[in-house]
Amino acid sequence: MGLPFPLSAENIRGYARITQEWLAVRRHYDLFLWLQGEIQHYLPHEIMLAAWGNFNSNFIGHDIVSALIGVRTEHSDVRSLSPLLQGLFNRWIEQGNTPYTLGVGESGFLLEERGLQCSLGEALQGMQSILIHGISDKRGQHDCLYIIFSSRKQFSTSSMNTIKVLLPYLDAAFGQIDPLPWQPAPSQESGEDFGLSTREIEIMNWTKLGKTTSETAAILGISTFQVKNDLRNILKKLHACNRTQTVYKGE
């Protein structure tokens, strides 16, 4: 594999099975089963949090995969979560874009400082270590951060090596599924009156907040082409001529 660390024959076989299984991931449930399978032997965890977008702003999307009851994407506190994600991302940059871990002391202080008032925040109080790594999408022009929470006191060197090998496959698996809806959508009633779909309402609301097409695409985890196509549909349904009219007609 040309890696800077040795791999045992057992690890090579295990990695091969895991990297083949990701091809079957098509739905969020498939992703859940994959992450609860053999990958747990190499990356033991209770919660995996994927985040993507522009970490220098608030244009961050996220998805949570966990077997813990109530720890779900749609139940997370987005406004409280963004500063935490930004802080972890900035530290990843400072570390030279290499994986790093936080122990029980530092991770506990970090989570307490952010004050997550949701089921995720409660669950994270029982986590004792965090493993963080990221990847930059040069074509999509956005970054992705993967945060793995474990109740174990620390991640092993083997887990650090594993995340280096499996990160591209984790990223590809998450990229194959539609992100679950998590963004707050104020004023949905006005959109429903015009027969807009849930995603069209989300796009209209982000447009109201002044987000560009590329920013909206990053937030919702979709392509800029999809955003532009949905905007055209919104214009037709609202009988508007441009983005500005879309904002005012949707109010």
N, C-alpha and C positions, 0 to 999 in steps of 0.2 A: 504493500500500500504506500510505501515511501513515507511513512510517518516518523516523527522524531522520537518515538518511544516504542518499545517492543510490544508485540501482541502475542498472546499464547494461542495455541491451536484452537482451544475452546472458545476464546474470545472471537477469533476470526469466524468460526462457524456460527456463533451466536449473532454477531453483527450481520453476517450474510442473511440469516433467517429474518432478522428485524428489518433490514433494508429491502427485502423482497415483499414483506407483509405490508409495507406502507403503500404499495401499488393498489391494494384493495380498499384503501380509505377513500370513501366517496361522500359519506355523511358524518355529521358530528358524532353520532353513536359509534360509527366505525373508528373514528379517531380515539374515542374514549376506550374502546376495547383494545386497540393497539397499544395505547399508553398504559393500560392495566395488565398487559401481557408480559412477554419475556423482557421487554425493555426495563421493567421494574427491577430485574436482577442487576442491571448495570447502572440504572439511574433511579434508585428507590426514592419515591416521593408520594406525597398526598395531594399536592396541588401543582398544576402547571399553568402558568399565566403567560400568554403570548400577547405582545403589544407591537403595534406597527404605526408608522406615520412619520410626522415631523416632530421630533422630541424637543426641538427648540421653541415649540409653541404648544398650544393646547389641542392640536390636530392629531390626536392619538386614538386609534381604535384598539380594542383588546378582546381577548377571548379566554375563558377560564375552563379548564378541564379537570374535574376532580370527582372522586367517588364519595366525598363527604356530603352529607345531606344539607341542602340549601346553598351550597357553595357553587353558584352558577353565574354565568355572565350577566344575565338579565337582572340578578339581584344585587349586583355590585354597585358601589357608590362611585360613579364616574368622576365627579368633581374632586373627591378626596383622593382617588386613585392616581390621577394624572401627575400631581407633584411627586408621588412616590416613584412612578415610572420614570419621570424626568431625572430624579436623583440617581436612580440605579443606572440609567443610561449614561448619564454624565460620568459616573464612576467607571463604567465600562470603557468609555473613550479615554479617560485618564489612565486606565490600565493597558492602553495600547491595543484595544479591541481584542483582548484575550479573556477567557473565562476566569471568573473569580468567585470566591465564596464569602459569606458573612456568617459568623458564629452566633450563638444564642445571645450574647451580650449586645453586640452591635446591631443585629437584626431586630432584637426586641426593642431597643431604643428607637430604631428607625421607624418601626411600625407604630409605636406609641406616639412618636412625634407627629406622624401623619394623621393619626386619629381617624382611622377608617370606621365609619359608623354604619356597618352593614354585616351580613352574615360572613362575608369573606374576612373582614377585619376581626371578627370573633374567632374564626377558625385559625387565622394566622397567629393568634396568641399562643396556640399550642405547637407552633412550628419552632424548631430550634436551629435550623440552618437553612441557608439559601444559596443556590447555585445560579449564577447569572452568566449568560453569553448572548451574543447578538450576531447579526449578519446584515450587511448593506446590500440593497438591491440597486445596482448601478443603472439598470434599465428603467425600473419603476421609480427610481429616484426617491426611495424612502427606506428607512431603517426598520429592522425587526429586532425585538428583544425578547428573550425567553428566560423566564424566572421560574425556578423549580424550588418548591418549598418542601422541606422534609422535617419529620418529627425526630429524626436522628440528630445526635449532637453535632456531627460534622460529616461532610462529604469526603470520600476517600480520593486518593490520587487517581485511582482507577476510574471513578466517576468523572473527574476532571478530564481525563483522556477520552472517555466515552462521549462526552458532550462535543468534543472537537470532531470526532468521527461522525456522530449521528446528527449534528445540527443541520446540515443541508437536507437530510431526509425529514427531520422534524418540520423544517420550514416548508418543504414541498408538500408534506401531508396537510399542514394547516392551510396552505394555499389552494388545496383541492376542494375545500369545503366552503360553503357560504357562511360568512360570519353571522353569529346570532345577533338579533337586534338588542342593542343596549342603550343607544343614544336617547336622551330625553327628546320628546317631540312636542313642544308646546303648540297650542292653537291647532290641534289636529281636527277639531270640529269643522273649522273653515275648509280644510282640505277635503274632508269627507263629503261636504256639501257639493263639491265639484266632481266627485267620483274618482278622486286620486287614490292610487295604491299606497300601501304603507311606505314603500321605499320612495315614491314620488313625494309623499308628505315630508319624509325626512330630508330629501334633497331641497325641497322648497324652504323648509325651516332653516337649513344651513345657509341657503342663499340669502335669506332674510338677515342672517347674522354677518353677511358680508364675505362668506367663504368663496374662494374661486373654485373653478371646476376641478382642478388638480387637488386642492385642499379637501373638497368634498369627497372626491374619490378615495383619498387616503383615509379619511375618517370612516367611511362606510366599507372600506376594503374591497372596492370594485374598481373597474377601469374607468379612465376619463371618457372613453367612448360610451360606456353605459350611462354615465352622468349626463353627457351631452344628449344622448338619445332620450333619456327620461325628461330632461328639460324641454325638449321639443314637444313631448307628449303633454307636459304640464302646460305649456303655452297654448296648445290646442284646446285642452280641457277648460282652461281659464279664459279662453278667447283673448289672450294677451299677445302683444307684439314683441316684447323683449323682457330681459331679466328684471328690469326695474318695475314694469307693470306686473310681473309675476309676484314680486314682493308685496305690492300694494293690493292686488286683487286677492291674494291669499290671506290678508288680514281680516 
